[in-house]
C-alpha cells in the first residue's frame, strides 16, 4: 500500500536515527493539512474559494482519512472554511498514529532510549535508508523538471510550507518548490497561516520586550 501524504511528510521530518528534526507543533499542523490534501487528491473533498466541500462520502478504507471524512460529512451548515477546519483538527495524537502506521509498514522501528537512567525518549529509526532515498529522489525529479501529478504537487507544497524539504536542496530546486507551492491552493493557505502565526509570535515577543 502506498504511504499517505502525511506519512511521507513524517518520513521527511524524521532523522535517520528516528528523532523529529523540526518544530513538532508545526509538524502536527502540517500532518493535519496533509490528511485534507489526501482527501482532495482522492476527489473525496474539493477546496473551492477557501472552503471544503464533500464530493464523495464513501469511506476510503484508511482510518486516518475516514475519521476526517466522516466528521466533514456530518457537518451541518455551509461548507466550512479550510483554515478553520484545519486548525480544529490539530492533535499530536495524529503523529503517534502515523508513526505506528509506518512501523506496521516496516519503514521505521519504535525504540525507547534512556538517558542517565532517568529520562527516556521515544525514537523511530529507519529500518533502511532506501525508502527515504526513494522519496528524496521522487521530490528532486519534480523539482528538476519532471511533471508532477496532483499527489506529488500536494506533497511538495506541504513539505515547503512545513519546512520539511531536504536542507541540502540547491537554490533552483528550492525556487521550483516555492513555485509549486504557490500553485497549490491548499498548500498556499497552510503557508500563509504559518507565516501569519510567525509574525504574530514575533509581534508578541517584541511587545513583551517593550514593556
C-alpha positions in Angstrom: 0.0 0.0 0.0 1.3 3.5 -0.9 2.1 5.6 2.1 -0.2 8.6 2.8 1.0 12.1 2.0 1.1 12.6 5.8 3.2 9.5 6.3 5.7 10.7 3.7 5.9 14.1 5.3 6.6 12.4 8.6 9.4 10.5 7.0 10.9 13.8 5.8 10.6 15.1 9.4 12.5 12.2 10.9 16.3 12.0 11.0 17.7 8.5 10.2 18.2 8.0 13.9 14.5 8.4 14.4 14.4 11.9 16.1 12.0 14.5 14.8 14.1 17.2 13.2 11.6 20.1 13.0 9.2 22.0 15.3 6.8 19.4 16.4 3.8 21.7 16.7 4.3 23.0 13.2 4.7 19.4 12.1 1.4 18.3 13.7 -0.4 21.1 11.9 1.2 20.1 8.6 0.2 16.4 9.1 -3.4 17.5 9.7 -3.4 19.6 6.4 -1.9 16.5 4.6 -5.0 14.4 5.6 -7.2 17.0 3.9 -4.9 17.2 1.0 -5.1 13.4 0.5 -8.9 13.5 0.5 -8.8 16.3 -2.1 -6.4 14.3 -4.3 -8.7 11.3 -3.9 -11.6 13.5 -5.0 -13.5 12.9 -1.7 -13.2 16.6 -0.9 -13.0 19.8 -3.0 -11.4 23.0 -2.0 -13.4 25.8 -3.5 -12.9 29.5 -2.6 -11.2 28.5 0.6 -14.0 26.2 1.7 -14.2 22.4 2.0 -16.9 20.6 0.1 -17.6 16.9 0.4 -17.8 15.3 -3.0 -17.9 11.6 -2.1 -18.6 10.5 1.5 -17.7 6.9 0.7 -15.0 5.6 3.2 -11.5 5.2 1.7 -10.7 2.2 3.9 -8.0 4.2 5.8 -9.0 5.0 9.3 -6.9 8.2 9.4 -8.7 9.6 6.4 -12.1 8.2 7.1 -12.3 9.8 10.5 -11.9 13.3 9.0 -14.2 12.5 6.0 -16.9 11.3 8.4 -16.7 14.5 10.5 -16.9 16.7 7.4 -19.8 14.7 6.0 -21.7 15.0 9.3 -21.0 18.8 9.5 -24.2 20.8 9.3 -24.4 24.2 7.8 -22.4 25.8 5.0 -19.2 24.2 3.9 -16.5 25.1 6.5 -13.6 27.3 5.7 -10.5 25.3 5.2 -8.4 27.2 7.7 -11.0 26.9 10.5 -11.4 23.2 10.0 -7.7 22.5 9.6 -6.9 24.3 12.8 -9.6 22.5 14.7 -8.1 19.1 13.6 -4.8 19.8 15.4 -3.7 17.0 17.7 -0.3 15.4 18.5 -2.1 12.1 18.6 -2.2 12.1 14.8 1.6 11.9 14.7 1.5 9.0 17.1 -0.9 7.1 14.9 1.0 7.8 11.7 4.3 6.7 13.3 2.5 3.4 14.3 1.4 3.0 10.7 4.9 3.5 9.4 6.1 0.9 11.9 3.5 -1.6 10.7 4.7 -0.9 7.1 8.2 -1.8 8.2 9.7 1.6 7.2 10.7 2.5 10.8 11.0 0.8 14.2 9.9 2.1 17.6 12.6 2.3 20.3 12.9 3.7 23.7 16.2 5.3 24.6 17.1 6.1 28.2 19.4 8.8 29.5 21.1 8.9 32.9 18.7 6.1 33.9 16.0 8.7 34.5 15.0 10.2 31.2 13.6 8.3 28.2 12.8 9.3 24.7 10.7 7.5 22.0 12.5 7.4 18.7 11.7 5.9 15.4 14.9 5.0 13.4 14.5 3.9 9.8 14.8 0.2 9.0 16.6 1.0 5.8 17.8 4.2 4.0 16.2 3.1 0.8 12.6 4.5 1.4 13.9 7.9 2.4 16.3 8.0 -0.6 13.5 7.0 -2.9 11.3 9.7 -1.5 14.1 12.3 -1.9 14.7 11.1 -5.5 11.0 11.5 -6.3 10.9 15.0 -4.9 14.1 16.0 -6.7 12.7 14.6 -10.0 9.7 17.0 -10.0 11.9 19.9 -8.6 14.3 19.5 -11.6 11.6 19.4 -14.3 9.5 16.2 -14.2 5.8 16.9 -14.4 4.2 16.3 -11.0 0.8 14.7 -10.5 -1.7 16.1 -8.1 -0.4 14.0 -5.2 3.2 14.9 -5.6 2.2 18.6 -6.0 0.4 18.4 -2.7 3.4 16.7 -1.1 5.9 19.3 -2.3 3.6 22.2 -1.4 3.1 21.0 2.2 6.7 20.0 2.6 7.6 23.5 1.6 5.1 25.1 3.9 6.1 22.9 6.8 9.9 23.4 6.2 10.3 19.7 5.6 12.2 19.7 2.3 15.8 18.4 2.5 18.2 21.1 3.8 20.7 20.5 1.0 18.4 21.3 -1.9 20.2 23.6 -4.4 18.7 27.1 -4.9 17.0 26.3 -8.2 15.2 23.4 -6.7 14.1 25.5 -3.7 12.7 28.1 -6.1 10.8 25.4 -8.0 9.4 24.1 -4.7 8.2 27.6 -3.9 6.6 28.0 -7.3 4.8 24.7 -7.0 3.6 25.6 -3.5 2.2 28.9 -4.8 0.2 27.0 -7.4 -1.4 24.6 -4.9 -4.4 26.3 -3.2 -4.3 24.1 -0.1 -0.6 24.5 0.4 -0.8 28.2 -0.1 -3.4 28.5 2.7 -1.2 26.5 5.0 1.9 28.6 4.2 0.0 31.8 4.7 -1.3 30.6 8.1 2.2 29.6 9.2 3.6 33.0 8.1 0.9 34.9 9.9 1.4 32.9 13.1 5.1 33.5 12.9 4.6 37.3 12.5 2.1 37.4 15.4 4.5 35.5 17.6 7.3 37.9 16.8 4.9 40.8 17.5 4.0 39.4 20.9 7.7 38.9 21.8 8.5 42.4 20.7 5.6 43.8 22.6 6.6 41.9 25.7 10.2 43.2 25.4 8.9 46.8 25.0 7.1 46.6 28.3 
